[in-house]
Amino acid sequence: MSSVRIGVVWLIIFGLTLPAAVVLSTQLARRSFEKVQLRTQTISVKGYAEHDITSDRANWTATIVQRDPQLAAAYSKLEDSRNALLKYLDGKGFPSDKVEIAPAGVEIVYKRDEKGNRTNAIEYYALSQALEISSAEVQKVAKAARESSALIKDGIELTSQPPQYIYTQLNQLKLQMLGDASDNAHERAKLLVEHGGGKLGPMRAGSQGVFQITPAFSTEVSGSGENDTTSIQKVIKAVVTQEYAIE
């Protein structure tokens, strides 16, 4: 066979095999690209945890007020009101040495003329004093605050602030809540990926959301976090966001 015929034969063979080679190389490149893409896929999920808590400390402040045109008389009335309030608190289980008494405040109220302008004549002195109790006996504080309105019947002008109910073990509990929320995020990610036919890889990133401390059964949330002090029974809620690789 001449060299011309041999060259023609190889040219024919090359022409026949070229399309197959192109298809094969394209398939290999596509599979390689798919693997690379799959390795860069991630899934982002939120993990959630909540825990019921009971306030273990309560603070309550009551303010008494008395008025009189004479400063000494106003102070004497204030002293009587203070003693009556201390007696009331003692009966509720809070002796005077457990009560914090703030200094008395004095306000001078001046008379006004027929046009409503203030004069230099004193109409009366208004004296006020705040008494505060802080105790781990939460229910006793709640009862004392709730029933303090009975003092008004005795002529005592009293302003009662709503008690503040606090849970003092938050720092320790928050660590546990973060762990529970993280576990929840991992379970969610694993469930979603495996149900889609994939396999969950290592965590790539994670972030902590704000804690929400709300009254029991409340759905209130805030971007800066809720910290309820109005209720004895509360719920603390934690949210984390985690990103996982998909293998």
Secondary structure, 3 states (H helix, E strand, C coil): CCHHHHHHHHHHHHHHHHHHHHHHHHHHHHHHHHHHHHHHCEEEEEEEEEEEEECCEEEEEEEEEEEECCHHHHHHHHHHHHHHHHHHHHHCCCCHHHEEECCCEEEEEEEECCCCCEEEEEEEEEEEEEEEEEECCHHHHHHHHHHHHHHHHHCCEEEECCCEEECCCHHHHHHHHHHHHHHHHHHHHHHHHHHCCCCEEEEEEEEECCCEEEECCCCCCCCCCCECCCCCEEEEEEEEEEEEEEC
